[in-house]
Structures are given as C-alpha cells and as structure tokens.
C-alpha cells in the first residue's frame, strides 16, 4: 500500500522493529515530515527532515496523517467573518 507518499507529508511511526539499531531510528508514535520518497531493495522507503538524509525507513511502518481539518477551518473562518448577531433596538 503506497498511500501516495510525497515530500511534505506527515507520517506517524507504527513500529520499532528495524533491521539496524541506529540511535536515530523512529520510535512508535513519532510524527515525522517526509523529505524523500524512494525505493530500496524493491520496497517503498521514506526519508525524513529530522533524520540523516542517507537513511530511509520502510513506508509500511508508517501511517500517513491526512489533514481533514482544512474544510472545517474554512467554514469556521466564514462563520467568524459573518460576525455574531447584534441586538436590535426596538
């Protein structure tokens, strides 16, 4: 499952079962920004902004964080611009 990864995406780490015991390996729950998407030994691999650029990790070990807040935010902004109801003097 590719999740259509691209640079700038946010990824949540789901595992710590890595082939190499590097001190900078992602840990479960880490939220990382993708900088590079590529193939390594036929597997989709991700590189991250906060990690050494010469290393990548299996994309299947991450969940893509999708932002669904944007439509709600636009609606909320429109609501604010309309302003609160003002009392009418009679």
Residue pairs with C-beta under 8 A, 6 or more apart in sequence:
1 60
2 44
2 59
3 59
3 64
5 11
5 34
5 37
5 44
5 46
5 59
5 64
6 34
6 37
7 34
7 35
7 36
7 37
8 33
8 34
9 33
9 34
9 64
9 65
10 31
10 32
10 33
10 34
10 64
10 65
11 31
11 32
11 33
11 34
11 46
11 48
11 62
11 63
11 64
11 65
12 29
12 30
12 31
12 32
12 62
12 63
12 65
13 26
13 27
13 28
13 29
13 30
13 31
13 32
13 61
13 62
14 28
14 61
14 62
14 63
15 28
15 61
16 25
16 26
16 27
16 28
17 61
18 25
18 57
22 55
24 51
24 52
24 55
25 57
26 32
26 48
26 51
26 57
26 61
26 62
31 65
32 48
32 49
32 50
32 51
32 62
33 48
33 49
33 50
34 46
34 47
34 48
34 49
35 47
35 48
35 49
35 53
36 46
36 47
36 53
36 56
37 44
37 45
37 46
37 47
37 59
38 44
38 45
38 47
38 56
39 45
40 56
43 58
43 59
43 60
44 58
44 59
44 60
45 56
45 57
45 58
45 59
46 56
46 57
46 58
46 59
46 62
47 53
47 55
47 56
47 57
48 57
